[in-house]
């Protein structure tokens, strides 16, 4: 009996996903738990494995198609597959390339509808899907640009987005649709600007004490804990102390209610090849500096590799973002809904400051706190940022929680 491969159940906050890359085609043998297809949600790329050994009988969706929870992706015909050792000792015939007609036969319903409505010849439309299949984006681009648009070859490891070039004399435009992650980032940032009363307050912090502490103990810290002593653990610890004093900053608005969270799940904004992601460190108030540094480093690595799990990207109560690693001197970060505040770090710069009536050079950093004025008053936001400043300028406060 054939086995259906369906889209995994998506979280309540995610309504749909995009079929990203097929790793198998019709007729291919597949082993249980072997990855069949990657699907992209607004947060992560999910790998869908084969539920059993068999042969791919049908691919119900093409690369680029929009799918929802429990929707059919493929059909596997059960078959006995020889162990790997037997396969390596037996010469296997090369499977024939799919016939061109296969692409037309396996068009998605959306593509079939567009082709029928516009009386198009499917054979003349460049297909960018798996095995040259024509996607909905291909048909739309063909209708919009006709013969002036030519499909650019897709990199083997790239997302299955349609790339088109339009030549205007000796000048060229390249057009491709936004990824689902980039689309979601755009929607959430616009949502934050339209729904929250955002205001940003600034301060600067002298990081000399933190730098001295790191210089003195970084080798011993790394030797004992196997983790590098960075700056982020200090900022997370300082944020937790400030959040405890000003709980509204750790809250959120739901309808006409303010929800105060009695836990401190802090998101750490990170750049990834797919765009900005914000993995969450849970229960930061209960973690040591070493635990924070280890977890932050692991999440950053997963962000770069694109292997973050869904639960690692949801549920944060406050966010810290570090534009300083890219050289930013000052910025106004945008809220990460439904959170009510976000702390922006910036580059450390040697600047002249006055200490005890004398001008000295100190490692200074500008801090920015963007907050929702609907729930957080200006005085509260300023005091919150001052608390972070005081904690960082005298790190002993973080150890003693004072």
C-alpha positions in Angstrom: 0.0 0.0 0.0 1.3 3.5 -0.9 2.4 5.8 1.9 1.7 9.5 1.8 4.3 12.0 2.8 2.7 15.1 4.3 3.7 18.6 5.5 4.5 18.4 9.3 2.1 20.1 11.6 3.2 23.8 11.7 2.9 25.9 14.9 -0.2 27.9 15.5 1.6 31.2 14.6 2.7 29.8 11.2 -0.1 29.2 8.7 1.9 28.1 5.6 5.3 27.1 4.2 7.1 27.1 0.9 8.5 23.9 -0.8 12.1 24.8 -1.0 14.2 21.9 -2.4 13.4 18.4 -3.5 16.3 15.9 -2.9 14.5 13.1 -4.7 12.6 12.8 -8.0 9.9 10.4 -9.2 11.3 6.9 -9.6 14.2 7.3 -7.1 14.7 4.8 -4.3 14.6 6.2 -0.8 15.4 4.8 2.6 13.4 5.4 5.8 14.4 8.7 7.5 16.3 9.9 4.4 15.5 13.6 3.7 13.1 14.0 0.8 12.4 17.7 0.8 13.1 20.9 2.6 10.2 23.3 3.3 10.7 26.9 4.4 8.6 28.5 7.1 8.8 32.1 8.1 11.3 31.1 10.8 13.3 27.9 9.9 13.8 25.4 7.1 12.2 22.0 8.0 13.6 18.8 6.7 10.9 16.2 5.8 12.2 12.6 6.0 10.8 9.5 4.3 8.5 7.5 6.6 9.7 4.2 5.1 11.8 2.5 2.4 10.4 2.6 -1.1 10.3 4.3 -4.5 9.0 7.8 -5.1 5.8 7.3 -7.0 4.5 10.9 -7.1 5.6 14.4 -6.1 2.4 16.3 -5.4 4.1 19.7 -5.0 6.8 21.5 -6.9 9.6 23.7 -5.6 8.2 27.2 -4.9 4.6 25.9 -4.1 2.9 27.2 -1.0 1.7 24.4 1.4 -0.1 24.1 4.7 0.0 21.6 7.6 -0.8 18.0 6.7 -0.9 18.7 3.0 0.3 16.0 0.6 3.9 16.3 -0.6 4.7 13.0 -2.1 3.6 9.3 -2.4 6.0 6.5 -1.7 5.5 3.0 -3.1 6.9 0.5 -0.6 9.8 -1.6 -1.9 12.5 -3.7 -0.5 15.9 -2.0 -0.7 19.1 -3.9 -0.6 21.6 -3.0 2.2 24.3 -0.5 1.3 27.0 -3.1 1.0 25.0 -5.0 -1.6 24.4 -1.7 -3.5 28.1 -0.9 -3.6 29.0 -4.3 -5.1 26.3 -4.3 -7.7 26.4 -2.1 -10.8 23.3 0.0 -11.0 22.0 1.3 -14.3 21.8 5.0 -14.6 18.2 6.1 -14.4 16.9 7.9 -17.5 16.3 11.6 -17.4 12.7 12.5 -17.0 10.8 13.2 -20.3 10.0 16.8 -20.9 6.3 15.9 -20.8 6.8 15.0 -17.1 7.0 18.6 -16.2 3.7 19.4 -17.7 2.1 16.3 -16.3 3.2 17.3 -12.8 2.1 20.9 -12.8 0.6 22.2 -9.6 -3.1 23.2 -9.7 -2.2 26.8 -9.6 0.1 26.5 -12.6 -2.4 24.4 -14.5 -5.1 27.1 -13.9 -2.9 29.9 -15.2 -1.9 28.0 -18.3 -5.5 27.2 -19.1 -6.7 30.7 -18.5 -4.1 32.3 -20.7 -4.1 29.5 -23.4 -0.3 29.0 -23.0 1.9 26.4 -24.5 3.6 24.9 -21.4 6.6 23.7 -23.6 7.8 27.2 -24.4 7.8 28.4 -20.7 11.3 28.1 -19.1 10.9 26.0 -16.0 13.0 26.6 -12.9 11.5 23.8 -10.7 13.0 20.4 -10.1 13.7 18.6 -13.4 12.7 21.7 -15.4 9.2 21.8 -14.1 7.2 25.0 -14.6 6.3 26.8 -11.4 3.6 29.4 -10.8 6.3 32.1 -10.6 7.6 30.9 -14.0 4.2 31.4 -15.6 3.7 34.8 -14.0 7.1 36.0 -15.2 6.5 34.7 -18.7 3.2 36.6 -18.8 4.7 39.8 -17.5 7.9 39.8 -19.5 7.4 37.6 -22.5 10.5 36.9 -24.5 12.5 39.7 -22.8 12.8 37.7 -19.6 15.1 34.7 -19.5 15.5 32.4 -16.5 18.9 32.4 -14.9 20.4 29.1 -13.9 19.8 28.2 -10.3 22.8 27.4 -8.1 22.6 23.8 -6.9 22.4 24.7 -3.2 20.3 27.8 -3.5 16.7 28.2 -2.6 14.3 27.5 -5.5 13.5 31.1 -6.2 12.8 32.3 -9.7 15.6 34.7 -10.9 14.9 36.7 -14.0 17.0 39.3 -15.8 15.6 42.1 -17.9 18.0 43.8 -20.3 17.5 47.5 -21.1 20.2 48.4 -23.6 23.5 47.9 -21.9 21.9 47.8 -18.5 20.5 44.8 -16.6 18.0 44.4 -13.8 17.8 41.2 -11.8 14.6 40.3 -10.1 13.8 37.5 -7.7 11.0 37.0 -5.1 11.7 37.5 -1.4 12.2 34.4 0.6 9.5 33.5 3.1 11.9 34.6 6.0 12.6 37.9 4.3 8.9 38.5 3.7 8.1 37.8 7.3 10.8 40.1 8.5 9.4 42.9 6.4 5.8 42.2 7.6 6.8 42.1 11.2 8.9 45.3 11.1 6.1 47.2 9.4 3.6 45.7 11.9 5.7 47.0 14.8 5.9 50.5 13.3 2.1 50.6 12.7 0.9 49.1 16.0 3.4 50.1 18.7 4.2 53.6 20.0 7.9 53.2 19.5 10.4 55.5 21.2 14.1 55.2 21.6 16.2 56.4 24.5 20.1 56.5 24.5 23.0 56.3 26.9 26.6 55.4 26.8 28.6 53.0 28.9 32.2 52.8 29.9 33.3 49.2 29.4 36.7 49.5 31.0 35.8 47.3 34.0 34.3 44.6 31.7 37.4 44.6 29.5 39.7 44.4 32.5 37.7 41.5 33.9 37.8 39.7 30.6 41.5 40.3 30.2 42.3 39.0 33.7 40.1 35.9 33.6 39.4 34.9 29.9 42.1 32.2 29.7 41.1 30.6 33.0 37.4 30.9 32.1 37.9 29.2 28.8 40.2 26.5 30.3 37.6 25.7 33.0 34.4 26.0 31.1 35.4 25.4 27.5 33.7 28.6 26.4 35.0 32.0 25.3 34.2 34.8 27.7 32.5 37.4 25.4 30.6 40.5 26.0 27.1 39.1 25.4 26.9 37.3 28.7 27.5 40.6 30.5 24.8 42.4 28.6 22.3 39.5 29.1 23.0 39.5 32.9 22.7 43.3 33.0 19.4 43.1 31.1 18.0 40.5 33.5 18.8 42.7 36.5 17.1 45.6 34.8 14.1 43.5 33.8 13.6 42.4 37.4 13.5 46.0 38.5 11.2 47.2 35.7 8.9 44.3 34.9 6.9 46.2 32.3 9.9 46.1 30.0 9.6 42.3 30.2 5.9 42.4 29.4 3.7 42.5 26.3 0.3 43.7 25.3 -2.5 41.2 24.5 -5.8 43.0 23.6 -6.5 45.3 26.5 -4.3 43.4 28.9 -0.7 43.8 29.9 1.0 40.4 30.4 3.9 40.5 32.9 6.3 37.5 32.4 7.9 36.1 35.5 10.6 34.5 33.4 13.4 36.0 31.3 13.7 34.4 27.9 16.0 36.7 26.0 16.3 36.7 22.2 19.8 37.3 20.7 19.5 38.8 17.2 21.8 37.0 14.8 22.6 37.4 11.1 22.3 34.3 9.0 22.7 33.5 5.3 18.8 33.6 5.1 18.4 36.8 6.9 17.9 38.1 10.5 16.9 35.4 13.1 16.4 35.8 16.8 17.1 32.6 18.7 16.0 32.6 22.3 18.0 31.8 25.4 15.6 30.5 28.0 15.6 31.2 31.8 18.6 33.5 31.5 18.2 34.5 35.2 19.1 30.9 36.2 22.2 30.5 34.0 25.8 31.2 34.8 28.1 33.3 32.6 29.6 30.0 31.3 26.2 28.5 30.5 25.1 31.7 28.7 28.3 32.0 26.6 28.0 28.3 25.6 24.4 28.5 24.7 24.7 31.8 22.8 27.7 30.4 20.8 25.7 27.2 20.0 22.7 29.2 18.8 24.9 31.5 16.7 26.5 28.5 15.0 23.1 26.9 14.3 21.9 30.3 12.9 24.8 30.3 10.4 24.2 26.7 9.5 20.4 27.2 9.2 19.7 24.4 11.6 17.8 26.2 14.3 14.7 24.4 15.6 11.3 26.1 15.7 11.2 26.2 19.5 14.5 28.0 19.5 13.0 30.9 17.7 9.8 31.5 19.6 8.6 32.9 22.9 11.2 35.5 23.8 10.3 38.2 26.3 13.1 40.7 25.5 15.7 41.1 22.7 19.4 42.2 22.5 20.9 43.1 19.2 24.5 43.9 18.5 25.0 46.1 15.5 28.5 46.8 16.8 30.0 43.7 15.3 29.3 45.2 11.9 30.7 48.6 12.9 27.5 50.5 13.8 28.1 53.5 16.0 24.5 54.2 16.8 21.1 53.0 15.7 17.4 52.8 16.7 16.5 49.1 16.8 12.9 48.1 15.9 10.7 46.1 18.3 10.4 42.3 17.9 6.6 41.9 18.4 4.9 41.0 20.7 7.9 42.1 22.9 7.8 45.7 24.3 11.5 46.5 24.2 14.8 45.8 22.5 18.3 46.7 23.6 20.8 47.8 20.9 24.5 47.4 21.4 27.1 49.2 19.2 30.8 49.3 18.5 33.3 49.9 21.3 35.2 53.1 20.6 38.1 54.7 22.5 36.8 58.2 23.4 37.8 61.0 25.7 35.6 61.2 28.9 35.9 63.2 32.1 36.8 61.2 35.3 37.5 63.0 38.6 38.0 66.3 36.8 40.5 64.8 34.3 40.0 63.9 30.6 40.9 60.2 30.0 40.5 57.8 27.1 38.0 55.0 27.8 36.4 52.2 25.8 32.9 53.6 25.3 29.7 52.1 23.7 26.5 53.8 22.9 23.4 51.9 24.1 19.9 52.3 22.6 16.6 51.0 24.1 13.6 51.1 21.8 10.4 50.6 23.8 6.6 50.6 23.4 5.3 53.8 25.0 1.9 52.2 25.4 3.2 50.0 28.2 6.5 51.6 29.3 6.8 55.2 30.5 9.7 57.3 29.4 11.1 57.6 32.9 10.9 53.9 33.4 12.8 53.3 30.1 15.5 55.7 31.0 16.0 54.1 34.5 16.0 50.7 32.9 18.9 51.7 30.6 20.7 53.4 33.5 20.5 50.2 35.4 22.2 48.3 32.5 24.9 51.1 32.4 25.6 50.8 36.1 25.8 47.0 36.1 28.3 47.0 33.2 30.4 49.8 34.6 30.7 47.9 37.9 30.4 44.2 37.0 30.5 43.2 40.7 26.9 44.3 40.8 26.0 41.5 38.5 27.7 38.9 40.7 26.0 40.3 43.9 22.7 41.1 42.2 22.7 44.7 43.6 
